[in-house]
Amino acid sequence: MTTLPVVELEQVRICLGGRTILDDVTLTINEGEFVAILGPNGAGKSTLLKTLLGLIKVDAGNICILGHAPHRGNRDIGYAPQHRTLEADLALRARDVVGFGLDGNHWGIGLPSRKRTALIDKVLLEVDALQLANAPVGQLSGGEQQRLLIAQALLTNPRLLLLDEPLANLDISREGEIISLIANICHERNVAVMLVTHDINPLLPVVDRV
């Protein structure tokens, strides 16, 4: 059985504020591929992710996500934005933060249910953070908080995982743990991964393409 490519870009051009950010980008990514998006600040890495999320429109060319045009709220895409360390006195528990991936687009706190709790526990276990479920998120390390963002991105069982600089501000040990974690998710879920980074060297053992 032939499967659709997960991501297809054909001669894409994106302009912001009168400046061309990306031009003539043609790319196909298939399921289970681990692709690194490499470049310095201002190269358009995050812009590309936001375009796939339907947050930015292309000025020329075409984009397909699993055969459809990009649109907001696509549950086939899991997204972990650039991580910013959370305040130490933040009272939210780790499981609350992960749960925003299910109901973060609704007002108020999501209603508790066995199914919801089980799903959150499942992704926490997958990122080796179940033991942190009830910990105040502001007291967790940067690497632990990054695991929560990845868990949140997995909640809708996505076929495309977009990770915006998940290795930023991590020490070498934690960086290696996160890389191994993402590689395992890519392999076990057969999900396409697009990971934005400034440094390709730590990813060389696991990445398929740059």
C-alpha positions as CSV (number, residue, x, y, z in Angstrom):
1,M,0.0,0.0,0.0
2,T,1.4,3.4,-1.0
3,T,1.3,6.1,1.7
4,L,1.2,9.8,1.2
5,P,4.3,11.8,2.0
6,V,3.9,13.5,5.4
7,V,5.2,16.9,4.2
8,E,5.5,18.2,0.6
9,L,6.9,21.7,-0.2
10,E,7.1,22.8,-3.8
11,Q,9.0,26.0,-4.7
12,V,7.8,27.7,-1.5
13,R,8.5,31.4,-0.9
14,I,7.7,33.2,2.3
15,C,8.0,36.9,2.8
16,L,7.6,38.8,6.1
17,G,7.7,42.6,6.6
18,G,8.7,43.0,3.0
19,R,11.7,40.7,3.3
20,T,12.0,37.3,1.7
21,I,12.6,34.8,4.5
22,L,12.6,31.5,2.5
23,D,12.7,31.1,-1.3
24,D,12.3,28.2,-3.7
25,V,12.1,25.6,-1.0
26,T,11.3,22.1,-2.4
27,L,11.2,19.2,0.0
28,T,9.5,15.9,0.7
29,I,9.5,14.2,4.1
30,N,8.1,10.7,4.6
31,E,6.9,8.9,7.7
32,G,9.5,7.8,10.1
33,E,12.1,10.2,8.8
34,F,14.2,12.3,11.2
35,V,15.1,15.6,9.6
36,A,17.2,18.4,11.1
37,I,16.5,22.0,10.1
38,L,19.9,23.7,10.5
39,G,20.8,27.3,10.3
40,P,21.8,30.5,12.2
41,N,19.3,33.0,13.7
42,G,17.2,34.6,11.1
43,A,17.6,31.8,8.6
44,G,13.8,31.1,8.6
45,K,13.8,27.8,10.6
46,S,11.0,28.7,13.0
47,T,9.2,30.5,10.2
48,L,9.1,27.2,8.3
49,L,7.6,25.4,11.3
50,K,4.9,28.1,11.8
51,T,4.0,27.8,8.1
52,L,3.5,24.1,8.4
53,L,1.3,24.8,11.4
54,G,-0.9,27.1,9.3
55,L,0.1,30.2,11.2
56,I,1.9,31.9,8.2
57,K,0.8,31.9,4.6
58,V,3.1,31.2,1.7
59,D,3.7,33.9,-0.9
60,A,4.4,31.4,-3.7
61,G,4.5,27.6,-4.1
62,N,2.5,24.9,-2.5
63,I,2.6,23.0,0.8
64,C,0.8,19.7,1.6
65,I,0.6,18.0,5.0
66,L,-0.6,14.5,4.5
67,G,-2.3,15.6,1.3
68,H,-4.0,18.7,2.7
69,A,-3.1,22.4,2.9
70,P,-1.7,23.5,6.3
71,H,-4.3,24.7,8.7
72,R,-4.4,25.7,12.4
73,G,-5.2,23.1,15.0
74,N,-4.1,20.1,12.8
75,R,-4.1,17.2,15.2
76,D,-1.8,15.2,12.9
77,I,1.0,17.7,13.9
78,G,2.6,17.7,17.3
79,Y,4.5,20.9,18.1
80,A,7.0,21.7,20.9
81,P,7.9,25.4,20.7
82,Q,11.2,26.9,21.8
83,H,11.6,26.2,25.5
84,R,11.7,29.0,28.1
85,T,12.4,28.1,31.7
86,L,9.3,28.4,33.7
87,E,9.1,30.5,36.9
88,A,10.3,28.6,40.0
89,D,7.1,29.5,42.0
90,L,4.7,28.3,39.2
91,A,2.2,26.1,41.0
92,L,1.1,24.0,38.0
93,R,2.0,20.3,38.2
94,A,3.8,18.7,35.4
95,R,0.7,16.7,34.3
96,D,-1.3,20.0,34.1
97,V,1.2,21.4,31.7
98,V,1.2,18.2,29.5
99,G,-2.6,18.3,29.6
100,F,-2.7,21.6,27.8
101,G,-2.0,19.6,24.7
102,L,-5.5,18.2,25.0
103,D,-7.5,21.2,26.1
104,G,-5.1,24.2,25.8
105,N,-7.4,25.8,23.2
106,H,-10.4,25.9,25.7
107,W,-11.1,28.3,28.5
108,G,-10.7,27.0,32.0
109,I,-9.1,23.8,33.3
110,G,-9.8,20.6,31.4
111,L,-12.3,18.3,33.0
112,P,-10.7,15.3,34.8
113,S,-11.5,11.9,33.5
114,R,-10.0,8.4,33.6
115,K,-9.3,8.4,29.9
116,R,-7.6,11.8,30.0
117,T,-5.5,10.9,33.0
118,A,-4.5,7.6,31.3
119,L,-3.5,9.4,28.1
120,I,-1.3,11.9,30.0
121,D,0.3,9.1,32.0
122,K,1.0,7.2,28.8
123,V,3.0,10.1,27.2
124,L,4.7,10.9,30.4
125,L,5.9,7.3,30.6
126,E,7.0,7.5,27.0
127,V,9.3,10.5,27.7
128,D,10.5,8.9,31.0
129,A,8.8,11.6,33.1
130,L,5.9,9.7,34.8
131,Q,7.7,10.1,38.2
132,L,7.5,13.9,37.7
133,A,3.7,13.9,37.1
134,N,2.7,15.7,40.3
135,A,5.9,17.8,40.7
136,P,5.5,21.6,40.5
137,V,6.7,22.3,37.0
138,G,8.6,25.5,38.0
139,Q,10.9,23.4,40.1
140,L,11.9,21.0,37.3
141,S,15.2,21.3,35.4
142,G,15.4,22.5,31.8
143,G,15.8,19.0,30.5
144,E,12.8,17.8,32.6
145,Q,10.7,20.7,31.3
146,Q,11.7,19.8,27.8
147,R,10.4,16.3,28.3
148,L,7.0,17.7,29.3
149,L,6.9,19.8,26.1
150,I,7.6,16.7,24.0
151,A,5.0,14.7,25.9
152,Q,2.4,17.4,25.3
153,A,3.2,17.3,21.6
154,L,2.5,13.5,21.5
155,L,-0.9,13.7,23.0
156,T,-2.9,13.7,19.8
157,N,-0.9,10.8,18.3
158,P,0.6,13.0,15.6
159,R,2.2,11.8,12.3
160,L,4.5,14.8,12.2
161,L,6.5,16.1,15.1
162,L,7.8,19.7,14.9
163,L,10.5,20.5,17.6
164,D,11.8,24.0,17.7
165,E,15.3,24.0,19.3
166,P,14.6,21.3,21.9
167,L,18.4,21.1,22.7
168,A,18.8,24.8,23.5
169,N,20.3,25.6,26.9
170,L,20.8,22.0,27.9
171,D,24.1,20.6,29.2
172,I,25.8,17.8,27.2
173,S,24.4,15.0,29.3
174,R,20.8,16.3,29.1
175,E,21.2,17.0,25.4
176,G,22.1,13.4,24.8
177,E,19.1,12.2,26.8
178,I,16.7,14.3,24.8
179,I,18.3,13.3,21.4
180,S,18.0,9.6,22.4
181,L,14.4,10.1,23.5
182,I,13.4,11.8,20.2
183,A,15.1,9.2,18.1
184,N,13.2,6.4,20.0
185,I,9.9,8.2,19.5
186,C,10.6,8.6,15.8
187,H,11.5,4.9,15.4
188,E,8.8,3.4,17.6
189,R,5.9,5.6,16.5
190,N,7.1,5.8,12.8
191,V,6.5,9.6,13.1
192,A,8.2,12.1,10.9
193,V,10.3,14.5,12.9
194,M,11.5,18.0,11.9
195,L,13.9,19.3,14.5
196,V,15.3,22.9,14.4
197,T,18.8,23.3,15.7
198,H,21.9,25.5,15.5
199,D,24.3,22.6,15.9
200,I,24.1,19.3,13.9
201,N,27.0,17.5,15.6
202,P,25.1,16.0,18.5
203,L,22.4,14.7,16.1
204,L,24.7,13.1,13.5
205,P,24.3,9.5,14.9
206,V,20.4,9.6,14.6
207,V,19.4,12.1,12.0
208,D,18.4,10.9,8.5
209,R,18.8,14.2,6.6
210,V,19.7,17.9,7.1
